[in-house]
Amino acid sequence: MDNKTLQVVPLGGLGEIGKNMTAVRQVGGIILVDAGLAFPDEEMPGIDLVLPDFSYLREHRDELRGIVLTHGHEDHVGALPYLLREFESVPVYGTRLTLGLVRPKLAEAGIKNAKLREVEAGDTTKIGSFGAEFINVNHSIPDAVAVSLRTNAGIVVFSGDYKVDFTPIEGEPMDLNRYAALGNEGVLAYFGDSTNSERPGYVPSERIVAETFDEVFEKAEGRIIVASFASHIHRVSQVVDAAKRHNRLVGVTGRSMIRNVQIARDLGYLDLPQAMYVDQRDVNRVPDSDIVVLTTGSQGEPLAALSRIAAGTHRTIEIGEGDVVVISAHPIPGNERGVSRTINNLMKRGAEVLYTPLRAVHVSGHAAQEEQKLVLSLLKPKFLVPVHGEFRMLKHHAETARSLGIPEENIFVLENGAGVEFDAAGEARRLEPVSSGAFLVDGGGVADASEAIMRERQQLSEEGMFIVIARVDARSGELHGTPDVISRGFMDPQSQNGLVDDSVGVVTKTLQRTAKRRVTDWGELKKEIRKDLAAFLSQKTRKRPIILPLIVEV
């Protein structure tokens, strides 16, 4: 790498929703743009969170000069506590609300000395050998910014998440003038949000939701419960404003919702007077017609407040006839089944449930095709790298760029770990991929993603388990007594007794055969047991449970 070369390596957020993280490297160091996480899908049983693979940053540990955050959503900041466990001395740049949401996460993770640097839209600063500029954009959370980096090879712009909203409910419209100025100066590369690239036209303003909320509040005679992302401060603000207009108090439930509402109030981003605020323990003391409850669980998460309300297991809130539940979010791909289950359970309990597309209770925070065209026309980048989305979304963003005249060879549809290098001549080429898997958070611990472990957990959930306990002579390998075979999660206990007895016979024959060969290598013995018992069970049941042999020396 020479003084005029720039390398950009996406470590997450490509070909997926979430885990947004991109490393920007030149002589003089690395800047990391965002540090997000993703939530596990049904193929990851037991996993709490999914993080980007940090291996590339570990390999270049001494080069990391700063971390820049575009906004406070989990898919852009959620991995920060895990990253700072290893890079605590690296400064983190973010706007006031973004850092306000980050601080309690860091405190919870035991990180006490993080170097948090507050910035505002319009600010410029020097980070290592980079010049960084923060540009106001509209999204579903206040204080969102795009980031422009002045590098040795030219100007590169990272959109963050954005939409073009000329009537935002908070703050100023997106700073399109600054985009135009950068475009006139010359933008080398643009890394643009692709989440809504399949959607034609424009995304409606957040203010549209206010009209729907007014209709809901006007007609509802009982309690209103609104589920949203806890970090969707604009939506929370809409609910609070509707409560003011219709003389309702505001209750809050769900750990992250309670925390984020308090942070937004403390920092002045949410005007919720204490006289209107109702602690979740006191919700039942307020007449149903006088309260609206804000809750988590819009994605059908099993342990979230709304899911527990729907299942009848919430400690203080019981749903019933006359209640109106508004699910004010669109399901993230992969969460549709959980959301559907929650809606069904709420309806079974007599609640009226409102959700998209039935009612306009949610608008996206991501730009549709015409907004993407506007940004591309203003920035006029030489190169485009679509980011933030599944592969089909990246491809549609690329097609939009081609329709505006950006040459196909100047558009890079990448996968995580596959970077691009820009040189002094204004040329670009693909880099050799770097490690780009995932780290899994499992019970508080972080480990490399293991397909073998996930396969085992999936197999346990679908096929069950057989445990074989055999007492064997340590010297001769001969079997002492009858082996014990225990089945869990395999078949109905009443119908498997004969199968278990037959399995004991299979294991006995295996051990008798190995004893004749005087096998005393317990690893070899376990291998033989697994092979014979697996073949028997597959023949009898067409299932392949996990088989765990235990050898007891006597």
N, C-alpha and C positions, 0 to 999 in steps of 0.2 A: 504494500500500500504506500503510495507517494502522497505528497502534500496537497494534491488536487483531486484525490480520490475519495469517494463517499460510498460506504456500504450500508444498506438498510436491510435488516433481517427481522421479519415478523416471527415472533415466537408463539403467538396465539391469536385467535380471532379470525383466521382464514379457514373456510370450509366448515365453520361451526358458528354457533351463537354463544358469545361469551369468551372469557380468557383473553381479552384484548391486551396485547403487549408487543411492542416493537422496539428493537434496538437500532440506534443510528450511530454509526461508527466512522470516525476519520482519525487522521493523525492528531493526537491531542486528547483522544478519549471517546467515550460512549455516552450518549444520552438515551435513557429509556422513556418511551412515551407510553404511559398507562401501565397498570399492573393489576389486571382483572382476573376474576375467577369465573368458573361455570358451575352449574349444579348438576349432580349426577342424574343419569336417566335410569330406566328400569333394568338396564343391563349391568348396572353397577351396584348390586346389593351390598348394603353395609357401609357404603362410601358417603361421607358427609359433604365434601367439596372437591372440586377438580381445579388444579392450578396449572399454569403453564410450566413447562420444563425450564428450569433455571440453568441448565448445564452450560449453555453458551456464556452466560454471565459469569459463572464460576471460572470458566477457562480464561476469561479476560477480566478477572476480578480487579486488577489494579487500574483498569481503564475507565471504570464507571464513574462519571462525573456528576450525574444528577438524574433524578426521576421527575418527569413532568406529567401531571394529571390533568385530563381534560374536563372531567366532572365527577360527581360523587356517587355514581351508580356502581353496584357491586361488580359488574362485568368489566369495570375499568379501574377500580381501586381495591377490590376484595382480597387480592393476593398480596397486597402491600405488607401486612403484618408478618407474613411468612418470609417474604423477600428481605425485609429489614432485620430479621433475625440473623442474617448472614452479612448484610450490608448496612448496618445501623449508622455508620458515619457518612453515608451518602445523602446529600441534601434532597429534599422533596419539595417541588414547587406546585402550588395549587391555589385556587381562589378561596375566599373566606369560608363559604359554605362547604366546599369540597374538603378542606382541611378540618372543618368543624365535624364533619361526618367521619373523618379518618381518625381523629384523636382518640375517641373511646375504643375503637378497634385496636389501636396500638397499645392503649393502657391495659385492655383485657388480655393482650398477648404478652404483657410484661415488658414492653419496649418503652423505656423511660427517657432515652436521650436522643430521640429522633430529631433531625434537623429539618423542621418544617418552615418553608419560606412562603409567606403569603404574597400573592400577586393579584392584580386586577386586570380586567379586559382593557387593552390599550397599553399595558406595560411592556417594556422591553428589558432584557437583562442578559448578562453574559454567563454562560454555563460552560466551564472549561473553554474549549476552542470554538464553541458555538455561540451564535447570537440568537436568542429566543424572543419571540413576540407572541403575545396572547391576544386573541381576537374574539370579540363577543359573538356568540351564536345562540340560537334558540333551541331549547330541548325541553324535555318534560321535568327538568329540575333547574332551579336558578343557578346562576354563576357558572354556566357551561361555556367553554372556550374552545376555539381551534388553536393550533400551535403552528407558527411559522418559524422554521429554523434557517438561519443563514449559515451555510456550510462552505467548505473549501471548493465544492463543485458547483454551488449555486443555491437557490432558495428552494426548500421543500416544505410543503404544507400538509399538515395532518388535520383532517376535518373534525376529529372526535365524532360524537353523535350530534346530529343537527337536523333542523327543519327550518324552512323559511316562513316565519310567522310575522306578518306585518301588524298584527294586533295582539302581541303577547300579554298575558295577564300580569306579568311582572317584568320590569326592566325594559330595555330598549330592543327594537328589532335587530336582527342579525346585521352585523357591520359589513354590508355588501360593498360599501365604498372602499373599505380597506382591501377587500378582495380584488376590486377593480384596480386599485393602485399597485398591488403586488403583481397583478397580471400585466400591467403596463411596464413594470420594471423587469419582468421576466421570471416565470416560475419553472424551475427545472422539472420537478415531479410533484404530483398530488396523490396523497393517500386518502381516498374518499370512502365515507360510510356507504355501504351497499345494502343495508337491511331491507329497505323498501324499493329496491331497484326494479322489482317486477310490477310495481304498482304504477299505472299511468296517472298523469295529471298532477295535482297538488294535494298535500295532506291538509285537512281543515285546521283552522286555528283551535287552540285549546279552549277558546271562549265558547265554542259550540257546545261543549259539555255543560257549561253553566246553564244554558237554556233547558237541557234535558233535566238537570238537577232541579231546576225551579218547578218543572212539571211534576216530577216525582214527589217533591216536598209538598207541593200544593195538594195533591190527591191523597197522599198517604195519611191514614188515620191512626195507624199504629206506629210501632218502632221502625226506624230505618237503619239498616246496617250497610255500610259501604266498605267493600274490600278493594284494596289497591296495593301496589308496591309501597313499602314503607319509605323508600327514597324518592317517590314521586311527589315531591313537595308541592308542585303546582296543583296536582289533583287534590291533595289534602287541603290546600288553600281554597279550592273551589267548594269543597264540602263545607268548610268553616264559613265561607261567605254565604252559602245557601242557608246554613243554620241561622245566621244572623238575620237574614231577610225573612225567615219563616219562624222565628222565635223558638228555636230548639237549642237545647244544650248539646255539648259534644262530649261523648265518652270515647275513650281510646283503649284498645286491647291489643295484645300481641307484643312481645318483647321489643322487636325492632321498631314497630310503629310507635310505641311509647317513647323509646329513646330518640328517634328521629324527630318526632313532634316537639319534644323538649328542646333538642338542639336548635331546630328551626325557630322556635319561640325565643330562645335565649339570644340568638344571633339577629333577630329582627326580620326573618324571612317569613314568619307566620304570625298573623295578628289574631291570636286566640286569647282573649282576656281570661284571667283566672276565674272570674265569675261564671264563665260559660263552660269551664273545663270540669269534667266529671271523672273521677278515678274509676278504674274498671271494677273495683270492689263495690262501688256505690251505684252502678248502672241500674240495678233492679229497684232502687229506691225512687227513681224518677219515673213518672207516668210515661207510658209508651209513646203517647202523642207529643211528648215534650223533649225527645232526645233523638239524636243520630249517633251511631257508634262507628268509629273508624277502626278497621281491623286489617290484619295481615291475612294471607291465605288465598290471594287471587289466582295463584297458580296450582291450587289443589294440593299443596304440600301437606302430607299426612299429619304432621305435628303442629301446623300453623293454627292460629286461633279460629279462623272460619271453618276449617275442616273439623275441628273439635266441636264447634257450635253445631255443625251439620250432623255430626255423629252423636250429639247429646252428651258429650263428655267434658264440655267446658265448665270450669268451676263456678262461674257466676252468671253466664248468659245462656238462657234457654229459648230456643226459637219456637214459633208457633203461628197459629192462625192470625192474620192481620199484619204480620211483620213483612216488610219489604226489604229484600237483599239486593244490593246493586254490586255486581262484579265489574269494577271499573278498570279492566285491564284485558289485554288480548293474550291468550295462552302462548307461551313460548313453545316453539316446536319440541315435541316430546312430552309436554305437560297436558295435552288435550284430554287424556283418559282421566287424570286426577281431577281436572276441572269439571269434567262431565259427571264424575262420581259425586263431587261436592254439590253440584247443582241438583242432581237427582235426590240426594239425601235431604237437602233443604226443602225441596218441593214435597217430599214424603211427610215432612213435619208440618206442612200447611203454609209455608212461606211463599210469597210471590217473589220470583227471582228475575231480575233484569240484567241482560248481558248483551254484548254485541254478537250477531248483527241485529238482534231484536230491537234494541234501542241504542241511540247515540250516546252511550255512557262512557265511551273511550275514544280518543283519537291518538294516533301514533305520534311519537316524538322524532320520527326519522323521515328524511326527505324522500318524496316520490320522484318519478322520472323527470317531470318538468322542473322541479327544484334542482335536481342534479344537473340538468342542462344549463340552468341559470348560473350555477356555481362554476361549472366547467367553462362556460362562455366568458365569465369574468376573469377567472384565473389564467385561462389559456395555457395550461401546463404542456410542456413538451412530452412528458411521460405521465401515464396514469397507472396507479396500482390500486385496484379495488380492494377494500378491506371491510372488516366487520360484517360477516355474513357467511351463509352456507355457499357451497360452490355455485349453485344455480343463480344465487343472488350476485355473486361476483361476475359471472358470465353476462348477466343482464346489464350490469353497470358498464361492462366493457362494450356491449352492443350500443348502449346509449352514447358512449364516448365516440365510437366509430361513426355514428350518425351525425356527429358534429364535426367530423373531418379529422379526428385524431387517428393517425395511421395505426394499423393493426400491430405492426412491429414495435410501436411505442407504448403498447398496453401490455402489462404483465399481470396475468391471472396466476397467482402463486398459491402454494400450500405453505403451511407453517414450517418454518425452518429454511425455506427456499428464498434466499435473499437476492437483491439486485445491487450491482456495483455501477456507479456513475463515475465517469472520468472527466479530465479537464477539457476534452474535445467535445463534451456534451453527448457522449455515447453511453449506452447502458448494456449490460450483459448479466445473465443469471449467474449466481454463485453456486458453488457446491453446497448441497443442503447440510445444515447443522442439526444437532439433536433437537427434536421438537415434539416430544411426546407429551406426557402429562404427569404431574405429581398428584397423588391421591391423598386427601385428608381423611383418615380413618380413625375415629376415636381420639382426635387431637394430635395423632402422629402423622408425619408426612413421609411418604415413600414413593419411589418410582412406580409408574403404572406397570402392573404385571398382568399380562393377558392370562397367564396360567392361573393366578389367584382369582381373577374374575370368572374364568371358565369353571373353576372349582365351585365357587359360590353359586353360579348359575346352575351347575349340575346338582348341587345339594338342594336347591330350591325346586328343581324339576324332577329329579330322579331319586333323591333320598340317600341313605347311607347304610352300609353294613359294617359292623365292627366284629372282628374275629379275635377271640382270645384263646391262645393255645399254650399249654404247659409242655415244655420240651426239655429232654435231658441235655444238659450243657455239653456233655462229652460225645454222646452218640447221635444226638438229634432225634431220638425216639420220642414219640408222643406219650404223655402221661395223662390218662383219663380221656374224657370226651371234650372236644373243643366247645367253647361257648360262642354262639352267633347271636348278635343283637341287631335288630333292624330299627331304623328311625326314618320316618318320612318317606317310606318306600311304598307300602301298600296298607290297606286297612288291616289292623291287627287280627281281626276275626278271620280274614281270608288268607293270611300269610303263614299261619302256624305250620301247615304242611310244607310250605316252601322253606321255612327256616329249618325244619327237621331235615329236609333233603339237603340243605346247604351244609349242615353239620356233617352229613355223610360225605359230601364232596370234599370238604376240608380234611376230614379224616383220611380219605384215600390219598389225597395229595401228600399229607405228612407221612403216611406209611411208605409211599413211594420214595420220598426224599430220604427217609430214615434208612432205607436199604442202600442208598448211595452214601450214607453217613454224612449228609449235608449239615454242617454246623455254622455255615455263614448265614446269619439271620436275615441279611439283606436279600440273599438268594431265596431263602425260604419264604419271605414275604412276597417276593415277586411271583413265585410259583402259586401261592395261595390266591393272589389277585387274579392271575391269568385264568386259573381253573374255575374260580367262583364267578368271575365276570362272564366267562363263556357259558356257564350253566344258567346264570340269571338272564342273560341276553336271549338264550334259546327258549327259556320258559316264559319270560314276560316281555321281551323286546325292550327292556330297560337296562340302563347301565349306571347303577348307583356308584357312589364313591365307596371303595372297599378299603377299610383301615385294619390291617392285621397287627395284633399285639402279641409278641412272643415273650413268654415268661419262662426264664431258666429255672430248672429244678435239679 
